Amino acid sequence: MSGEQELGITESKEHSPGEWYAEVVQKAGLADYAPMGGFIVTRPRGYAIWERIQNNLDGWFKDTGVQNAYFPLFIPESYLEKEKDVVEGFDPEVAWVTHGGHDELEERLAVRPTSESIIAPFMAQWTRSHRDLPLRLNQWCSVVRWEATETKPFFRTKEFLWQEGHTAHADEDGAWEETMTRLDQYARLYEEVMAMPPLKGRKPEHDKFPGAHTTTTIETLMPDGKTVQAATSHYLGTSFGEAFDITYADADEEENTAHTTSWGLSWRAMGALIMTHSDDQGLVLPPALAPDQVVVVPIWQEDNKDEVIDYAADLAAELDEAGVRVELDDREHRNPGFKYNEHELHGVPLRIEIGPHEVEDGEATLVHRPDGENATVDRESIADTVTDHLDTVHAKLYADAEETLEGEIREAESREEILGTIGQHGGYVKCGWCGDADCEEPIKDAIAAEIVMVPLDRDEEPIHDDCAICGEDAEETAYFAKSY
């Protein structure tokens, strides 16, 4: 009994979400804390989820002309200084290497906080003619940002895994189309793979990526009312092209500066996934990302053991043959209740129970992880039936997250309404905004909420005529929220 109690989640998602989240991450076998503060060890089950996120995106990237490459972990200080905005934006978070063995280096090396400054010089070397464009590169790697704030597994760690895409184009139209293509692919990932409804927008001018012309963003709402910047795609204009001499000869042999983009998604997506779907029984995963989509649990007595296990094994083999990721849990030293709890803790989307009645009647009992709904189905065509039920599990998860989002977008027309609404309910508050960054400060100072997004369309009319903070004419709609 003590083992079973230790296995389960003891914290409450509703009442202590921070402690609950940390417990789910560790007890579901996703990650452990490293000996250095702010770092984590990603366990196989956690890394398997990241791999499936990676594989989906990587396939879509390659379908749209992207090629993977890899660039050095270390960036010479002189390279960072070529783009002053990047230096000013990241310098407080940069980790520096000053020695190699016992020898002091002639030039400090930055442990990459992002890779524009090491990738852009090579894009310049590889771009000579308009025939070389568009140039689309991506790398899967880790970066280091020496965060001073409190760290949280996957949400915010000093080293994290991500992908960063970097492209060069002949003109603004091509680069902007690229920026939106990647934003749409990130939205597709959240909708189709992660069962999470995304909000698409752009960052206000004072919060865009250093050196960018426009930063677009995917925002996802967590159950505790905070938002997560879930992915970003940046149109960089010609600033990096000018800084790193990324030029090309057009058809008339005239030299032009390339327009560039960069775009990235980190394992913060995993943090958002865990926080959104999981519950007080443990991890909840959408079927597309679950290392095991189905667990088959045979339930026997001594007089029917062989018959039940054989039936369950045949069913599991058929699912495996059909491409379903399935585990047959026929451990003899664990009772069915323990197995149910363990697989629920690990987030397996669908459980199939096989007892003597199922064997006798040629059936299987299916149990959905998110809500415990069960159905007894015919053994015949079990692979098609299981696929339908996995689709239903995804739909349930998405519907729950969508319902949460729809109820957490509110409007406000004054500073007091913004403060009161976010203070009481959390979520997003839409209001008119004059465009002045100073108008964000009274909200940020009072309740640590900020403008996380404005509409993608710069010509979209603001939701109200006046700025909710200063009363001047509103230029656009601002979405205020607290952030992870």
Secondary structure, DSSP 8 states (H G I E B T S, - for coil): -HHHHHHS--S-TTT-HHHHHHHHHHHTTSEEE-SSTT-EEE-HHHHHHHHHHHHHHHHHHHHTT-EE----SEEEHHHHTTSHHHHHHHGGG-EEEEEETTEEEEEEEEE-S-SHHHHHHHHHHH--BGGG-SEEEEEEEEEE----S--BTTTB-SEEEEEEEEEEESSHHHHHHHHHHHHHHHHHIIIIIS----EEEE--GGGS-TT-SEEEEEEEE-TTS-EEEEEEEEEEETHHHHHTT-EEE-TTS-EEE-EEEEEEEETHHHHHHHHHH-BTTB----TTT-S-SEEEEE---GGGHHHHHHHHHHHHHHHHHTT--EEE---SSS-HHHHHHHHHHHT-SEEEEE-HHHHHHTEEEEEETTT--EEEEESTTHHHHHHHHHHHHHHHHHHHHHHHHHTTEEE-SSHHHHHHHHHHH-SEEEEEE-S-GGGGHHHHHHHS-EEEEB-S-TTS--SSSB-TTT-SB--EEEEEE-B-
